[in-house]
Amino acid sequence: FYAFNLAVGLKRVSPSIPITVITSGGAFSQLEKKEIDSVIDNLVEALPQWTTTKRGYDVFYNKLCLDQCTPYEKTLYLDVDQAWIARRPVEDLLSIVEGNPFVSVTYKEIDCKNYEREKGDWIDYKQFSEFYGIDKCFTISSEIMYFESGTDVFKNARKVYEDNKIESRKFGAGHADEPYLSGGMALSKIDPAFI
């Protein structure tokens, strides 16, 4: 229902923008096919390897695999628990971020070498420096991301996750994806387009 409502908002302001939803377990079984087809162009069934890792089941790992499941050269990813307020078309946002290989909501720059862990941090950012030689990274939010095909951010994020060198706090049924994406950005030498 969240995905359907978000798609309705997006199509209202940008009717020609293609929308793909990653789904699993018959998530759309309570909607009529006609309803789904009216706003959603493509459904991608989630593959088990997007949530089953060496560390076990991790629902958030799928965000580290977005480069593997998008059918587009340029992707604007939105978490489904959002709404698009029908005032401006999606193209307005795309015109701001287009041409950047990876853009997410970015909060602040972190000096990894000298970082003192704060209560609430998903990871100890100092470990990025210790294990990967990363001097700076950024705290991000992955609820909204734009990326272009060919970016190494996701591949590098999966590497940091799978190396399992960074101590991370559990979050629900997995580990928060943002610190790994932040590490992926740093290893890919991508600074945010804006903070």
Helices and strands as residue ranges (DSSP letters): H 2-13, E 20-23, H 33-39, E 42-45, G 48-50, E 52-53, E 56-57, G 59-65, H 66-69, E 74-78, H 90-97, E 102-111, G 112-114, H 126-132, E 136-148, H 153-163, E 170-171, E 174-175, H 178-187
